[in-house]
Amino acid sequence: MKRIVHSLLLVFLFTVMITPFAYAQDVITLDQATDMAIKHSNSIKQIEYDIEKGEEYQKAALDNLSYIPSGAAEPQVAAAWTAALNTQISLQMAKKSKEVEQDKIALNVFNEYTGVLQARKNLELAEMKYEKAKKDWQITLLSYDCGLISQSQLKLAESGQKAAQASYELAKKEVEKAYQSFNSLIGLNLTDRPLLQNAIEYSPINIIDLDHEIARIMDRNPAIWLAEQQVELAEIQLDLYNWADPSREPYEVKKIDIEKAKLTAADGKQQIKNALYSLYKTIVQLEDSYAMSYEAFKIAQEDFRVKEIQYELGMLSKQDYMASKLALTEAENNLNKIVYQHEALKQTFYKPWAATSTGSN
């Protein structure tokens, strides 16, 4: 008997010791999910290979360069110098591409992370609606048996219950789908169901000088940087123009190339600038929607507080109590949707390249 008690005690102590660690492994914060996704990303690994290749190309290009030309140069020297500049730009772009891809992954993780949170909240709401619909159906059935309502009213309540059940089943599938998409992104098994604890807090964008902020964002934009590099490269090729080279392109063609590169860069800047202004307006409009939804949430919260007291005192039916709780959950769900969308758009505003990057150079 003592041996059995001793064994059970050891099992209990072992369970107590490992349980916190096992539980901790099931909890993933937003930052942890981002780190996991970056480590799991094949795109990041490909870009790291591109950086290694770029370094080798640049080294080879510099080895082929006998001297750095200034002004008109021999065709071979001009070509070698142009190749060296191209490899330098490609290497710098590869390094920037890694940062861009990391930003893209961070935005994707945020969307997938909040997608799971939203799907679980939708499931909670669908389950509450289903439970209320079943109660409504039971009451309607009793009323029909007592001859208080018509058969058409009975069928309407039955249809409402079936629709609520279908929505509940669909919500369960959406949770599974959201988890699978999230797990695939961060490198977990598709069957894993980690606990996501981060609550996304709402914070207004609060920009004092919009023009200055947009200019600052554009200065860090890799697409704009690359377009400007193409202008610089075209100007250098014009400086190296060799009039004695019989196979040279016409001088005016080289000048046209510069103007085309400048036009492309200017057009790209304007498009990005316009998109940022438009995105900012959308964010501000969402903040107005948040203010209205928050007021609706506070009203539902106060209504439920009163109804809960009334229900506990026996002054309110269970159906009215469930309806008030359902209204509160729905108001909270609507508020969360705006918060998630608002935060995602803010991240896109400050790092617009994260929403368009494909991971390629």
The 8 nearest C-alpha neighbors of each residue, nearest first, counted from 0:
[[1, 3, 2, 4, 5, 6, 7, 8],
 [0, 2, 4, 3, 5, 6, 7, 8],
 [1, 3, 5, 0, 4, 6, 7, 8],
 [4, 2, 6, 0, 5, 1, 7, 8],
 [5, 3, 1, 7, 6, 2, 8, 0],
 [4, 6, 2, 8, 3, 7, 1, 9],
 [7, 5, 3, 9, 8, 4, 2, 10],
 [6, 8, 10, 4, 9, 5, 11, 3],
 [9, 7, 11, 5, 6, 10, 4, 12],
 [8, 10, 12, 6, 11, 7, 13, 5],
 [9, 11, 7, 13, 8, 12, 14, 6],
 [12, 10, 8, 14, 9, 13, 7, 15],
 [11, 13, 15, 9, 14, 10, 16, 8],
 [14, 12, 16, 10, 11, 15, 9, 17],
 [13, 15, 11, 12, 17, 16, 18, 10],
 [16, 14, 12, 13, 18, 17, 11, 19],
 [15, 17, 13, 14, 18, 12, 19, 20],
 [18, 16, 14, 20, 15, 19, 21, 13],
 [17, 19, 21, 20, 15, 14, 16, 22],
 [20, 18, 22, 21, 17, 23, 16, 15],
 [19, 21, 23, 22, 17, 18, 24, 16],
 [22, 20, 18, 24, 23, 19, 17, 25],
 [21, 23, 19, 25, 20, 24, 18, 26],
 [22, 24, 20, 25, 26, 21, 19, 27],
 [25, 23, 21, 22, 26, 20, 27, 193],
 [26, 24, 193, 22, 23, 194, 27, 21],
 [25, 27, 194, 23, 24, 193, 195, 28],
 [28, 26, 195, 31, 194, 32, 25, 193],
 [29, 27, 31, 30, 197, 195, 196, 32],
 [28, 30, 32, 31, 33, 197, 27, 112],
 [31, 29, 33, 32, 28, 34, 27, 35],
 [32, 30, 28, 34, 33, 29, 27, 35],
 [31, 33, 35, 29, 30, 34, 36, 28],
 [34, 32, 30, 36, 31, 35, 105, 108],
 [35, 33, 31, 37, 36, 32, 38, 30],
 [34, 36, 32, 185, 38, 33, 37, 39],
 [35, 37, 185, 39, 33, 38, 34, 184],
 [38, 36, 40, 34, 39, 35, 33, 101],
 [39, 37, 35, 36, 40, 34, 43, 185],
 [38, 40, 36, 37, 186, 35, 185, 41],
 [41, 39, 37, 42, 43, 38, 36, 44],
 [40, 42, 44, 43, 45, 39, 38, 46],
 [43, 41, 45, 40, 44, 358, 46, 100],
 [44, 42, 46, 41, 45, 40, 47, 97],
 [43, 45, 41, 47, 42, 46, 48, 40],
 [46, 44, 42, 48, 47, 43, 41, 49],
 [45, 47, 49, 43, 48, 44, 97, 50],
 [46, 48, 50, 44, 49, 45, 43, 51],
 [49, 47, 51, 45, 46, 50, 52, 44],
 [50, 48, 46, 52, 47, 51, 53, 45],
 [51, 49, 53, 47, 48, 52, 93, 90],
 [50, 52, 48, 54, 49, 53, 47, 55],
 [51, 53, 49, 55, 50, 54, 56, 48],
 [54, 52, 90, 50, 56, 55, 51, 49],
 [53, 55, 57, 51, 52, 56, 58, 50],
 [54, 56, 52, 58, 53, 57, 59, 51],
 [57, 55, 53, 59, 58, 54, 60, 52],
 [56, 58, 60, 86, 54, 59, 55, 53],
 [57, 59, 55, 61, 56, 60, 54, 62],
 [58, 60, 62, 56, 57, 61, 55, 63],
 [59, 61, 83, 57, 63, 62, 58, 56],
 [62, 60, 64, 58, 63, 59, 83, 57],
 [61, 63, 59, 60, 64, 58, 65, 57],
 [64, 62, 60, 61, 65, 59, 79, 83],
 [65, 63, 61, 62, 66, 79, 80, 60],
 [64, 66, 63, 67, 76, 62, 61, 79],
 [67, 65, 64, 68, 76, 80, 61, 63],
 [68, 66, 69, 80, 65, 64, 76, 77],
 [69, 67, 72, 66, 70, 77, 76, 80],
 [70, 68, 71, 67, 239, 72, 238, 235],
 [69, 71, 239, 238, 72, 68, 240, 241],
 [72, 70, 239, 241, 240, 238, 69, 73],
 [73, 71, 239, 77, 241, 68, 70, 74],
 [72, 74, 76, 75, 77, 241, 71, 244],
 [75, 73, 77, 76, 78, 72, 244, 241],
 [76, 74, 78, 77, 73, 79, 72, 80],
 [75, 77, 79, 73, 78, 74, 80, 72],
 [78, 76, 74, 80, 79, 75, 72, 73],
 [77, 79, 81, 75, 76, 80, 74, 82],
 [80, 78, 76, 82, 81, 77, 64, 75],
 [79, 81, 83, 77, 82, 78, 76, 84],
 [80, 82, 78, 84, 83, 79, 77, 85],
 [83, 81, 85, 79, 80, 84, 78, 86],
 [84, 82, 60, 80, 86, 85, 81, 61],
 [85, 83, 87, 81, 82, 86, 88, 80],
 [84, 86, 82, 88, 87, 83, 89, 81],
 [87, 85, 89, 57, 83, 88, 84, 90],
 [86, 88, 84, 90, 85, 89, 57, 83],
 [89, 87, 85, 91, 90, 86, 92, 84],
 [90, 88, 86, 92, 87, 91, 93, 85],
 [91, 89, 53, 93, 87, 92, 88, 86],
 [90, 92, 88, 94, 93, 89, 87, 95],
 [93, 91, 95, 89, 94, 90, 96, 88],
 [94, 92, 96, 90, 95, 91, 50, 360],
 [95, 93, 91, 96, 97, 92, 90, 50],
 [94, 96, 92, 98, 97, 93, 99, 91],
 [97, 95, 99, 93, 94, 98, 92, 100],
 [96, 98, 100, 94, 95, 99, 46, 101],
 [97, 99, 101, 95, 96, 100, 102, 94],
 [100, 98, 96, 102, 97, 101, 353, 103],
 [101, 99, 103, 97, 102, 358, 98, 96],
 [100, 102, 104, 98, 103, 99, 105, 97],
 [103, 101, 105, 99, 353, 100, 104, 98],
 [102, 104, 353, 100, 106, 101, 105, 99],
 [103, 105, 107, 101, 106, 102, 108, 100],
 [104, 106, 102, 108, 103, 107, 33, 101],
 [105, 107, 109, 103, 104, 108, 110, 102],
 [108, 106, 104, 110, 109, 105, 111, 103],
 [109, 107, 111, 105, 110, 106, 112, 33],
 [108, 110, 112, 106, 107, 111, 113, 105],
 [109, 111, 107, 113, 108, 112, 114, 106],
 [112, 110, 114, 108, 181, 113, 109, 107],
 [113, 111, 109, 114, 115, 110, 108, 181],
 [112, 114, 116, 115, 110, 111, 117, 109],
 [115, 113, 111, 117, 112, 116, 110, 118],
 [114, 116, 118, 177, 113, 112, 117, 178],
 [115, 117, 113, 119, 114, 118, 120, 112],
 [116, 118, 120, 114, 115, 119, 113, 121],
 [119, 117, 121, 115, 174, 120, 116, 114],
 [118, 120, 122, 116, 121, 117, 174, 115],
 [119, 121, 123, 117, 122, 118, 124, 116],
 [122, 120, 118, 124, 119, 123, 125, 117],
 [123, 121, 170, 119, 125, 120, 124, 126],
 [122, 124, 120, 126, 121, 125, 119, 127],
 [123, 125, 121, 127, 122, 126, 120, 128],
 [126, 124, 167, 122, 128, 127, 123, 121],
 [125, 127, 129, 123, 128, 124, 167, 122],
 [128, 126, 130, 124, 129, 125, 131, 123],
 [129, 127, 125, 131, 126, 130, 132, 124],
 [128, 130, 163, 132, 126, 127, 131, 164],
 [131, 129, 127, 133, 132, 128, 126, 134],
 [130, 132, 134, 128, 133, 129, 135, 127],
 [131, 133, 160, 135, 129, 134, 130, 128],
 [134, 132, 136, 130, 131, 135, 160, 129],
 [135, 133, 131, 137, 136, 132, 138, 130],
 [136, 134, 132, 138, 133, 137, 139, 131],
 [135, 137, 139, 133, 134, 138, 156, 140],
 [138, 136, 140, 134, 139, 135, 133, 141],
 [137, 139, 141, 135, 140, 136, 142, 134],
 [140, 138, 142, 136, 141, 137, 135, 143],
 [139, 141, 143, 137, 142, 138, 136, 144],
 [142, 140, 144, 138, 143, 139, 145, 137],
 [141, 143, 139, 145, 147, 140, 144, 148],
 [142, 144, 146, 140, 148, 145, 141, 147],
 [143, 145, 141, 146, 142, 140, 147, 148],
 [146, 144, 142, 143, 147, 141, 148, 140],
 [145, 147, 143, 144, 148, 142, 149, 141],
 [146, 148, 142, 145, 143, 149, 144, 141],
 [149, 147, 143, 146, 142, 152, 150, 153],
 [150, 148, 152, 151, 153, 143, 147, 146],
 [149, 151, 153, 152, 154, 148, 143, 155],
 [152, 150, 154, 153, 149, 155, 148, 156],
 [153, 151, 155, 149, 150, 154, 156, 148],
 [152, 154, 150, 156, 151, 155, 139, 157],
 [155, 153, 157, 151, 156, 152, 158, 150],
 [154, 156, 152, 158, 153, 157, 151, 159],
 [155, 157, 159, 153, 154, 158, 136, 152],
 [158, 156, 154, 160, 159, 155, 136, 153],
 [159, 157, 155, 161, 160, 156, 162, 154],
 [158, 160, 156, 162, 157, 161, 163, 155],
 [159, 161, 132, 163, 157, 158, 162, 133],
 [162, 160, 164, 158, 163, 159, 165, 157],
 [161, 163, 165, 159, 164, 160, 158, 166],
 [164, 162, 129, 166, 160, 161, 165, 159],
 [163, 165, 167, 161, 166, 162, 129, 160],
 [164, 166, 162, 168, 167, 163, 161, 169],
 [167, 165, 169, 163, 164, 168, 170, 162],
 [166, 168, 125, 164, 170, 165, 169, 126],
 [169, 167, 165, 171, 170, 166, 164, 172],
 [168, 170, 166, 172, 167, 171, 165, 173],
 [169, 171, 173, 122, 167, 172, 168, 166],
 [172, 170, 168, 174, 169, 173, 122, 167],
 [171, 173, 175, 169, 174, 170, 176, 168],
 [172, 174, 176, 170, 175, 171, 177, 118],
 [175, 173, 118, 177, 171, 172, 176, 119],
 [176, 174, 172, 178, 173, 177, 179, 171],
 [175, 177, 173, 179, 174, 178, 172, 180],
 [178, 176, 174, 115, 180, 175, 179, 173],
 [179, 177, 181, 175, 180, 176, 182, 115],
 [180, 178, 189, 182, 176, 181, 177, 183],
 [179, 181, 183, 177, 178, 182, 176, 184],
 [182, 180, 178, 184, 111, 179, 183, 177],
 [183, 181, 187, 179, 185, 184, 180, 189],
 [182, 184, 180, 186, 181, 185, 179, 187],
 [183, 185, 181, 182, 186, 36, 180, 108],
 [186, 184, 36, 35, 182, 183, 187, 32],
 [185, 187, 183, 39, 184, 182, 36, 188],
 [188, 186, 182, 185, 183, 189, 191, 184],
 [187, 189, 190, 191, 182, 186, 183, 179],
 [188, 190, 179, 191, 182, 187, 183, 178],
 [189, 191, 188, 192, 179, 187, 178, 182],
 [192, 190, 188, 189, 193, 187, 182, 178],
 [191, 193, 190, 194, 178, 25, 189, 182],
 [194, 192, 25, 26, 191, 195, 27, 24],
 [193, 195, 26, 25, 196, 27, 192, 28],
 [196, 194, 27, 26, 197, 28, 193, 116],
 [195, 197, 28, 194, 198, 27, 26, 29],
 [198, 196, 28, 195, 199, 29, 27, 112],
 [197, 199, 200, 196, 195, 116, 113, 29],
 [200, 198, 197, 201, 339, 338, 342, 113],
 [201, 199, 198, 202, 338, 342, 339, 197],
 [200, 202, 338, 199, 203, 342, 341, 339],
 [201, 203, 200, 204, 342, 205, 338, 341],
 [204, 202, 205, 201, 286, 283, 341, 282],
 [203, 205, 206, 202, 345, 282, 283, 286],
 [206, 204, 203, 207, 202, 208, 283, 209],
 [207, 205, 208, 209, 204, 212, 203, 211],
 [206, 208, 209, 205, 212, 211, 210, 204],
 [207, 209, 211, 210, 206, 212, 213, 205],
 [208, 210, 212, 211, 206, 213, 207, 276],
 [211, 209, 213, 212, 208, 214, 215, 276],
 [210, 212, 214, 208, 209, 213, 215, 216],
 [211, 213, 215, 209, 214, 210, 208, 216],
 [212, 214, 216, 210, 215, 211, 209, 217],
 [215, 213, 211, 217, 212, 216, 210, 218],
 [214, 216, 212, 218, 213, 217, 211, 219],
 [217, 215, 213, 219, 218, 214, 212, 349],
 [218, 216, 220, 214, 219, 215, 213, 223],
 [217, 219, 215, 216, 220, 214, 223, 224],
 [220, 218, 217, 216, 221, 215, 224, 223],
 [219, 221, 217, 223, 222, 218, 224, 216],
 [222, 220, 224, 223, 225, 219, 95, 352],
 [223, 221, 225, 224, 220, 226, 352, 267],
 [224, 222, 226, 225, 221, 220, 227, 268],
 [223, 225, 221, 227, 222, 226, 228, 220],
 [224, 226, 228, 222, 227, 223, 221, 229],
 [225, 227, 264, 223, 229, 228, 224, 222],
 [228, 226, 230, 224, 229, 225, 264, 223],
 [227, 229, 225, 231, 230, 226, 232, 224],
 [228, 230, 232, 226, 227, 231, 233, 260],
 [231, 229, 260, 227, 233, 228, 232, 261],
 [230, 232, 228, 234, 229, 233, 235, 227],
 [231, 233, 229, 235, 234, 230, 228, 236],
 [234, 232, 236, 230, 257, 231, 235, 229],
 [235, 233, 237, 231, 232, 236, 257, 230],
 [236, 234, 238, 232, 237, 233, 231, 239],
 [237, 235, 239, 233, 234, 238, 232, 240],
 [236, 238, 234, 240, 235, 239, 253, 233],
 [239, 237, 235, 70, 236, 240, 234, 71],
 [238, 240, 71, 236, 70, 237, 72, 77],
 [241, 239, 237, 71, 238, 242, 236, 72],
 [240, 242, 71, 243, 244, 72, 239, 73],
 [241, 243, 244, 240, 247, 71, 245, 250],
 [242, 244, 241, 245, 247, 73, 246, 240],
 [243, 245, 247, 246, 242, 241, 74, 73],
 [246, 244, 247, 243, 242, 248, 241, 74],
 [247, 245, 244, 248, 243, 74, 249, 242],
 [246, 248, 244, 245, 249, 241, 242, 240],
 [247, 249, 250, 246, 252, 253, 251, 245],
 [250, 248, 252, 251, 247, 253, 254, 242],
 [249, 251, 253, 252, 248, 254, 240, 237],
 [250, 252, 254, 253, 249, 255, 248, 256],
 [253, 251, 255, 249, 254, 250, 256, 248],
 [254, 252, 256, 250, 251, 255, 237, 257],
 [255, 253, 251, 257, 256, 252, 250, 258],
 [254, 256, 252, 258, 257, 253, 259, 251],
 [257, 255, 253, 259, 254, 258, 260, 252],
 [258, 256, 260, 254, 255, 233, 259, 230],
 [257, 259, 261, 255, 260, 256, 262, 254],
 [260, 258, 262, 256, 257, 261, 263, 255],
 [259, 261, 257, 230, 263, 262, 258, 256],
 [262, 260, 258, 264, 259, 263, 230, 265],
 [261, 263, 259, 265, 260, 264, 266, 258],
 [262, 264, 260, 266, 261, 265, 267, 259],
 [265, 263, 226, 261, 267, 262, 266, 227],
 [266, 264, 268, 262, 267, 263, 261, 269],
 [265, 267, 263, 269, 268, 264, 262, 270],
 [268, 266, 264, 270, 265, 269, 263, 271],
 [269, 267, 265, 271, 266, 270, 272, 264],
 [268, 270, 272, 266, 271, 267, 273, 265],
 [271, 269, 273, 267, 272, 268, 274, 266],
 [270, 272, 274, 268, 269, 273, 275, 267],
 [271, 273, 269, 275, 270, 274, 268, 276],
 [274, 272, 270, 276, 275, 271, 269, 277],
 [273, 275, 271, 277, 272, 276, 278, 270],
 [274, 276, 278, 272, 277, 273, 279, 271],
 [277, 275, 279, 273, 278, 274, 272, 280],
 [278, 276, 274, 280, 275, 279, 273, 281],
 [277, 279, 275, 281, 280, 276, 274, 282],
 [278, 280, 282, 276, 281, 277, 275, 283],
 [281, 279, 283, 277, 282, 278, 284, 276],
 [280, 282, 284, 278, 279, 283, 285, 277],
 [281, 283, 285, 279, 280, 284, 341, 278],
 [282, 284, 286, 280, 285, 281, 279, 287],
 [285, 283, 281, 287, 286, 282, 280, 288],
 [286, 284, 288, 282, 287, 283, 289, 281],
 [285, 287, 289, 283, 288, 284, 290, 282],
 [288, 286, 284, 290, 285, 289, 291, 283],
 [289, 287, 285, 291, 286, 290, 292, 284],
 [288, 290, 286, 292, 287, 291, 293, 285],
 [289, 291, 293, 287, 288, 292, 286, 294],
 [292, 290, 288, 294, 293, 289, 295, 287],
 [293, 291, 295, 289, 294, 290, 334, 296],
 [292, 294, 296, 290, 295, 291, 289, 297],
 [293, 295, 297, 291, 296, 292, 298, 290],
 [296, 294, 292, 298, 293, 297, 299, 291],
 [295, 297, 293, 330, 299, 294, 298, 300],
 [296, 298, 300, 294, 299, 295, 301, 293],
 [299, 297, 295, 301, 300, 296, 302, 294],
 [300, 298, 327, 302, 296, 297, 301, 303],
 [299, 301, 297, 303, 298, 302, 327, 296],
 [302, 300, 304, 298, 303, 299, 297, 305],
 [303, 301, 299, 305, 304, 300, 298, 306],
 [302, 304, 306, 300, 323, 305, 301, 307],
 [303, 305, 301, 307, 302, 306, 300, 308],
 [306, 304, 308, 302, 303, 307, 309, 301],
 [307, 305, 303, 309, 308, 304, 310, 320],
 [306, 308, 310, 304, 309, 305, 303, 311],
 [309, 307, 311, 305, 310, 306, 312, 304],
 [308, 310, 314, 306, 312, 307, 315, 311],
 [309, 311, 315, 313, 307, 312, 308, 314],
 [310, 312, 308, 313, 309, 307, 314, 315],
 [313, 311, 309, 310, 314, 308, 315, 307],
 [312, 314, 310, 311, 315, 309, 316, 308],
 [315, 313, 309, 312, 310, 316, 311, 308],
 [314, 316, 310, 309, 313, 317, 319, 320],
 [317, 315, 318, 319, 320, 310, 314, 313],
 [316, 318, 320, 319, 321, 315, 310, 322],
 [317, 319, 321, 320, 316, 322, 131, 134],
 [318, 320, 322, 316, 321, 317, 323, 315],
 [319, 321, 317, 323, 318, 322, 306, 324],
 [322, 320, 324, 318, 323, 319, 325, 317],
 [321, 323, 319, 325, 320, 324, 318, 326],
 [322, 324, 326, 320, 303, 325, 321, 319],
 [325, 323, 321, 327, 326, 322, 303, 328],
 [324, 326, 322, 328, 323, 327, 321, 329],
 [325, 327, 323, 329, 324, 328, 330, 322],
 [328, 326, 299, 324, 330, 325, 329, 300],
 [329, 327, 331, 325, 330, 326, 332, 324],
 [328, 330, 332, 326, 331, 327, 325, 333],
 [331, 329, 296, 327, 333, 332, 328, 326],
 [332, 330, 334, 328, 329, 333, 296, 327],
 [331, 333, 329, 335, 334, 330, 328, 336],
 [334, 332, 330, 336, 331, 335, 329, 337],
 [333, 335, 331, 337, 332, 336, 292, 330],
 [336, 334, 338, 332, 337, 333, 339, 331],
 [337, 335, 333, 339, 334, 338, 340, 332],
 [336, 338, 340, 334, 335, 339, 341, 289],
 [337, 339, 335, 341, 336, 340, 201, 342],
 [340, 338, 336, 342, 341, 337, 335, 343],
 [339, 341, 343, 337, 342, 338, 336, 344],
 [342, 340, 338, 344, 339, 343, 337, 345],
 [341, 343, 345, 339, 344, 340, 338, 346],
 [344, 342, 340, 346, 345, 341, 339, 347],
 [345, 343, 347, 341, 346, 342, 348, 340],
 [346, 344, 348, 342, 347, 343, 341, 349],
 [345, 347, 343, 349, 344, 348, 350, 342],
 [346, 348, 351, 344, 350, 345, 349, 343],
 [349, 347, 345, 351, 346, 350, 344, 275],
 [348, 350, 346, 347, 351, 216, 345, 213],
 [349, 351, 347, 352, 348, 353, 346, 216],
 [352, 350, 347, 353, 348, 354, 349, 355],
 [351, 353, 355, 354, 350, 356, 99, 220],
 [354, 352, 103, 102, 351, 356, 355, 350],
 [353, 355, 352, 351, 356, 103, 347, 106],
 [356, 354, 352, 353, 357, 351, 103, 358],
 [357, 355, 353, 358, 352, 354, 103, 100],
 [358, 356, 359, 355, 100, 103, 360, 42],
 [357, 359, 100, 356, 42, 96, 360, 46],
 [360, 358, 357, 96, 46, 356, 42, 93],
 [359, 93, 96, 92, 358, 89, 46, 49]]
